[in-house]
Structure formats: C-alpha cells, structure tokens
Amino acid sequence: QIRPALTITDRHRADDRLIVKLRRKRQHFRTLSTTYAQEVAHSRDYCTQIMDYCQSREKMAPKRTTRSTQVPPVTPAPTATTTTVTEAQLQALINHRVAAAMAKAEASRVRNGYDSNGSGPRLIF
C-alpha cells in the first residue's frame, strides 16, 4: 500500500500538533514536579515541627518530676472484703440458692392453683 506524500502544509500542521502536544506534556510534568516539591517541603516542615515538639517535651520532663518534698504514694482503701471459698462451699451455696428459688416458684404456682405457669386468674393473699 502506497501512502500519499505529505505536502509541506500538511507536514507543518503535523509538526505544530506535535509541538503543542509536547508543550502540554511539559506543562503537565512541570505541574507535577512543582506539586511533589511542595509536598516534600510541607513534609519536612511537619517533621521539623514534630521533632521540635519532642525535644521540648524532653526538656520539660525533668522539671515536672523534681519536687522539693516527696509525697508518699497513696494506696487506695479496700472497697470490699474478700473471702476465700472452696469449690464445695461454692457448690453448696449455689444449691441452696437454687433450692430457695424453686421453692418460691412452687409456692407461687400452688397459690395460683394452676399448673400453666400462672396464666390463669391471680389470687392475692
């Protein structure tokens, strides 16, 4: 396949388009590089601020801990007494509480006169 020869005006137009395209790309990359440079500068400023803050905290730390009179540490008063319970004692306590709860439920059921978990009329004594 034979390509038609470009005329001089067609060649100039193609060159002009290429030049415009290259200028746009150059402008794009210049914008990107400027943006990156600004981000790096901001990051350095922020890093410097953090380092200054840390150094100022280190300088202030000894001043806070130094006192002319030492205050004894305060130990909190016990809020509740604790009793050691063996496994058998714990099981006996649980059984006693369960038996008491079951007796109370049985008394309520008998007082109601129904075996349907209290769904009938309630009698108040």
Residue pairs with C-beta under 8 A, 6 or more apart in sequence:
6 14
85 93
108 118
109 115
109 117
109 118
111 123
111 125
112 118
112 120
112 122
112 123
113 120
113 123
114 120
